[in-house]
Amino acid sequence: MSERPTTSQNKTKDENEAVAEGTDEDTTMDAIRKFFTQKLNLVTTLDEEDGANKKAFENLTFEGLCDHWKSKGFKNIITMVGAGISTSAGIPDFRSPGSGLYDNLQKYNLPHPSAIFEMDYFEENPQPFFALAKELYPGSFNPTPSHYFVRLLHEKGLLLRHYTQNIDTLERIAGIPDDKLVEAHGTFFTNHCLGCRKLYSMEWMKEQIFSDSVPTCEDCNSVVKPDIVFFGENLPEKFYTLPAKDFNKCDLLIIMGTSLEVQPFASLIDRAGPKCVRLLINRTKVGNDFGGIGAWFMMGPGLMFDNPKNTRDIAYIGDCDDGCLALAEALGWKDELSELIKREHQRLNKENADCKEKRAKEKSKTDDDEKESDETEEKPVDPKNKEKDAV
Ligand SMILES: [Zn+2]
């Protein structure tokens, strides 16, 4: 059992007694916490509102949650996700050693790995970012069962909002509509000129990236950047405007595939009201040890599934896809979800194949044109180069 460090050190007393009695330290910290709660308009799980101390349902386990969902239902579900929901699509997790993105950056000769996502560096030297973007370009990957589970929630009218840290656009590819999405760290879906702010489409950007050129604005010739949030940039406006409304309404928060280490995203978990059930689906237990001063300044006590005072937090430890499939099975949605995945993957695979074919045709046409112009200029042709061109 990993309990959050508390301010009360008296182990011989009953915990409730100790809390009721309190200490000067408790009082001071309570005052500080209340101050920040009010200033930042946060709802903390420690607030003693009506029913806040009552369990959401008797059996606080994954099975108990599924039973409660089947019998009582949820109406306003928020999903909150990180890289873990995309790893089974083949997209590397930034932070996993070995498979991580940062490990693949050596070839770009960066001053330090994170420079590739820093505005100052990008403005001087955008080429490494676009080379990496080509490697990781969304559209070469299919959404995962976890993405389609969220889409199913939407189709059933249960999805209030999907908050994602991912920039891979797999939510959009999975068919989750724009108004349901908060892409907290931005997206490749839209692109803007850094000079005049002209908007460019994903298709336009894709063509530029795959032709190995640094995309520049047709009007002012400045570099055009995908709307993913770089270090030193603000998060999208939706991230600041929607949570206050959403998290008050939310009755089930599903947190998937995130280490809950990146702020301010991680602190969203504490925006949920005291009665909102929170389900973590992740390979490891996270979000349950927000002790120390950080807890008081940034957020509430975190997820309480290992705490005897838990009233509504549940952890499913395993892969996101397995967790979603287990939920679907328990809710009687398994066939529907499998059908949806099968149908959508077939459609996307066909689209990708058509797109590759088109690109190959265009490339061979360009190569032919180049060869023709070489011949008309009557340059001496190096047979080695000619061979390379033809490949
Ligand atoms: Zn421009």
Residues whose N, C-alpha, C, O or C-beta is under 5 A from the ligand:
A	BS01	ZN	C193 G195 C196 R197 K198 C217 D219 C220 N221 S222
